[in-house]
Amino acid sequence: MKKRLLAMVATVAIVATALAGCGSKTEDKSTKDSGTKTETTSSAKVGMATDEGGINDKSFNEAANKGLMKAKDELKLNPKVLESKTNADYEPYLKQLSKDNDLVFGIGYKFKTAMENVSKDNADKKYAIVDDVVDAPNVMSINFKEEDGSFLMGVIAGKTTKTNKVGFIGGIDGPLINKFEAGFIAGVASVNPEAAKALMPKDGKSGTNVRYAGSFSDVAAGGEIAKALYNDGCDVIYHAAGGVGVGLLNTAKSLRDQGKDVWAIGVDQDQSLTMPENASAILSSMIKKVDVAVYDVTKKFSEGKFEAGKKVYGFEEGGIDMAETTSKNTAKDVIDLANKYKEAIKSKKFTVPATREDLEKFKAPTLE
């Protein structure tokens, strides 16, 4: 009897242990499933149409794509990107992206008309345009104080030039790129009035050493314009021309390899990093953090915090800056001076001109 009782107790213990084991496995599975759910793709659907030049322009479009890819990785998105080849692609691409996405970016001011039309026809969708303003209840307009960052590039160019001749290459002549032009020339004029003479506009028209390519993607044109300016005696050239600027950077590197003491200044991204093969010819780059803006807007949208209206990024907002690699090819005293002007701009001791008209009236500030 006693043996039978002991056998029954042992059997109950074995069953209980088995059940406990099953319960433990179920709990583990639940925990794993719960963890897996937090890693699933976000429900936010985001699309982006680039300007001409595409995501490999080493500049503006690439920066925007970088911000979207950061959002993809960190927010678990599955974004769609369409690369415009011509102006005719803008509206069709925005329409196409609007079909399957809830937030759509148009990268560049040339999307303005297309975005006005498409956003009006898709009131239930959200949109964001970079470098222009679309006044609509479902559009975020992202803008930057390019003139402020370009002013610092002008200071660097004006203090570095040995020939007292510097140049500027723009993509398409218009209000946006004129901001880069005006800010840059104001910076040069503040530290080297002689070098600014051939840059200064007259009666609203650009100066002799200011050239426009009429494109943001024509690399060959950028190279030819750069050669012409260098041949005319310019030894430092700043560009705000997207892919056209690649031609400038290639030319500067080629001339330096031949023993010529010339320099280039990049834009949008740190072009010493995006084009390391040309880093030895790059004094600095004016960083326009389109990637930060694209990521910020996407993150807020994914959190249900999208806000229409205008957002401006400057020094204080972390949207404009001087490249960290500037110290590699630029003298320390020049960098220190540029930083003094940066602080003066931040503290509103003077306003950097953003148009040719304002530039013609600009008076160089005196630093304390």
N, C-alpha and C positions, 0 to 999 in steps of 0.2 A: 504493500500500500504506500509505504513511504517512498519507495523507488518510483512508483507511478506518479506520485505528487511532484517529486523533483523533476521528472521528465516533462510534466505539463508546464511547470514554471520556466524551464529552459526553453520550451517551445514558444511560450508567450514572449520571452525576452528576445528571441531571434526575430519573431514577427515585428515586434516593436522597433527593433534596430533597423530592420528592412524598411519599415514605413518611414522612420526618421530619415533614412538615407534618401528615400524618394522625395520626401519633403525638402531636403537640403538641395537636391538637384533641381527641383522646381523653382526654389528660391533663387538659385544661381542663374537659371535660365531667364527668370524675370529680370534680374539685375542686368544681365547682358543685353536683353532686349531693350530695357530702358535706356541703357547707355547708347545703343545703336540708334535709337530714335533721335537723340540729340545731334547726331552726326549727319542726318539726312539733309538733302538739298533744301534750301530755303524756298518758300512759296513765292517770294518776290521774283518777278520776271522783268529783266532789264535788257535793253538793246542800245546799241550805239552806232551811229553813222559817222565816219571820219570825213575830214575834208580831203581834197586832193593831196596826193603824196603818200597816203596810207600809213599803216601802223609802223612801218619801217623807215620813216623819214628822219630818224635820229633826233627828232625835235618835238614839235607841238602834238601831232597825232600820237606819236609813240608814248608821250607823257600821259595823255588821256587814257590810252589803252592800259598803261601800267597801273593807273588808279583803278580801272575796272577789273583788271586781273587780281589786284590785291583784294578787292571786294569779293571776287569769285572764290578766292582761297579762304578768306577769313569769315565770310558770311554764307559760304556754301551755296553760291549762285551758279547758274548755268547761262551766262549772258550770250547774246548774239551780236556780232560785230560785222558791219558792212563797210567796205572801203570804197569811197567815192573816187571815180576816175575823172569826172567832169562835173560842171555845175548842173548838168541835166540829170544827174543821179540823185540830187538832194531830196526833192519831194517824193519821188517813187520809193526811195529807200526809207524815208520816214513813214510813209504809208505802209510799206511792207513790215517794218518793225512794229508798227502800231497794232497789227493784227494779232500778234502772239505775245506782246509785252505790255506791261503796265507802266513802266518808266522808260522813256526813250531820250537819249542824248543826241544833240546835233553839235558836232565839234567844229566851231568856227563861225565867224560873223556872217559868212555867205549863206548860212542856213536860215537867216532871219525870215525871208518871205515864205519859204517852204514851211517853216515851223508855224508861222502865223496861220497859214492855211490848214495844215494838218491838225494842229492843236484845236482849232475851232471846230473841225469836223469830228473830233474825238474827245469830247468834253469829259468823258469818263476816264481818260488816260492822263498820265502826268508826263511832263517834258522838261528838259533842261537844255539851254543853249549856252555855249561858251563864247565870250567876246562880243556879245551884243545884247540888246534888251528887247524882249517880246512881252508886251503888256497884255497878259492873258491870265485868267484865274487858275490855270493849270500848268503854268510855265515858270520855272526857276531860271533867272538870268544871271549867269556867272561872269563876273568881270574882274579885271586886275588893274593895279596901278603900275602898268608897265613903264611909265615915264620915270617913276621913282627909282626902280632898279636900273634902268638905262642910264640915269644920271650917274650912278656909281661907275658904270662901264666907261662913261665919258671922262670921269676923273682919272681912272686908270689909264685910258688911252692918252689923255692930255699930258699926264706926268711921265709916260713911258716913251712917247715918240721922240726920236732924235732928229727927224727931218722937219718937225713942226707941221706935218701934213698927215691927217688921219681921214679915213673914209667911212661911209655908211652904205650898206646894201640892204634895200627893202624888198619884200616880195611884191605885193600889189599896193600901189599908191592909194591911200585912203585914210580915214580917221583913225583906224586901229594902229596901223604901222606908223602913222605920223606921230603917235604917242611915243613910240620907241625912238624915232628920229629926233623929236623935240627934246626929250629928256636927255638923250645922249649928247646932243650938241650943247645943251645947257651945262652939262657936266664938264665938257671940254672947255667951254668958254670960262668957266669958273676958276680953272687952274692954268689955262694956257690960251689966252685970247688970240694969240697969233695963229695957233693951229685951228681955231674955230672959224677963221675968216672965210675959208673956202667951203665951209659947211653951212654957214648961216643963210637962211632963206631971204628972199627979197620980193616984196609985193606978193607974198603968199606962195611963191615958187621956190622949190628946193635949191640948195646951193650946189656949186660945181662938183664937190666931192661926195655928193649924195646921189646914188643911182638906184633905180628900181628895175626889177627883172620882169614885172608884169606876170609873175607866176610864183607859186609856192613849191613847185615840184621840178623845175627845170635846172637840174644839176649843172649841165653844160653851160647854161647862161650865167650861173653863179661863178663858174670858173673864169669865163671870159671877162665878166665885169671886174672880178678881183684882179686879174692880170692887168687890165687897163688902169685901175687905180694904183696898183703897185708900181707900174711903169711910169705913172705920173708923179711918183715920189712919195705916195702914202706908205707909211711903214706900220701902221696899225689900222685894221678895218673891223668894224662891228657889224654884225648882220642881224636882221629880224626878218627872215625870209624862208623859214621852214626848210624843206629839202633843197632849195636853191643854195642855202648856206653850206651844204656839203661841198659844193664846188669851191666856195671860198676856202674852207678848211683844208681841202685837198691841195689847193694851189699854194696856200701859205706853207704847208709842210714841204711841198716840192721845192719851193724857193729857198726855204731854210736849209734843205739838204744840199742846195747848190751854193750855200754860203751867204745867202742874202739875210740881212737882219730885219726881217719882217714878222709881223704878228697878226693873229686873228682873235676875235672875241666871239664866243658862242652865245646861244640863247635858248630859252625854254628849259632845257636840261643841262646838266654839267657835261658839256660835250667833250671834255677830256676823258670822261668815263664812257660815254656812248660811242665815241670814236677814238679809242686809245691809241690807234695807229697815228693819229694826228696830234696827240697830246703835247708833244714838244713844241708845237707851233701855236698853242692856245694860251693866251694870257689869263683869261677868265671866262666865265659864262654868266649871263644874267638868268637866274633861275626863276622861272614862272611855273609855280607848282600846280599845273592843271591836274596832275595825278591826285594831289591832296583834295582839290575841289570835287573831282569826280567821285572819289571814294566817300567824302563827307556826305554828298547829296544822296548817294546810293545807300549808305548806312542809315541815314535818317529815314529814307523812304522805306527800307526794310523794317524799320521800327515803327512805321506808321506816323512819322513826324515830318513828312514832306511839307515844305512851305513855299508857295509861289512868291514871286517878287524878285527884287534885285539884291544880289550879294556881291560885295566888292572885297577882294583880297589884296592887301598891301603888306608892308613890313610887319605891322602889329598883328595881322591875322595869320601870319606865317605863310603867305602866298607868294611873296617876292623875296629874293635874296641874292647874295653873291656866292658863287660856287666855292665850296670848301677847298677845292684844289687850286684856287687862285694863288696860294702861297708858293706853289711849285715854280712858277715862272715870273711872278710879280714881286717887286721889291717890298720889303716889310713896311718901310715908311710910306709907300704909296697905298698899301692896304690900310694902314692906320689912318691915313687921311680920308680914304673912302669911307671908313667906318665912322669918322667924325661927321662927315656929311650925312651919313645914314641916320645918326642920332639926331642931327639937326632937323632932318626931314620928319622923323618920328615925333619930335617935340614941336613940330609946326612952326619952326623959326623962319621957314620960307616955303613957298609952294613951287614945285617943279612944273614948268610949262608942259602942256599936253598937246598943243597945236602949234603950227608955224606962226600964227598970228600972235599967240602969247609969247612964243620964243623971241620974236622981234622986239618985244617990250621987256623982256627979262633982264634983270640986273643981277649980276653975280653976288651971292651972299657973302658976308664977312663972318668967318668963324671966330669965336672967342678964344 
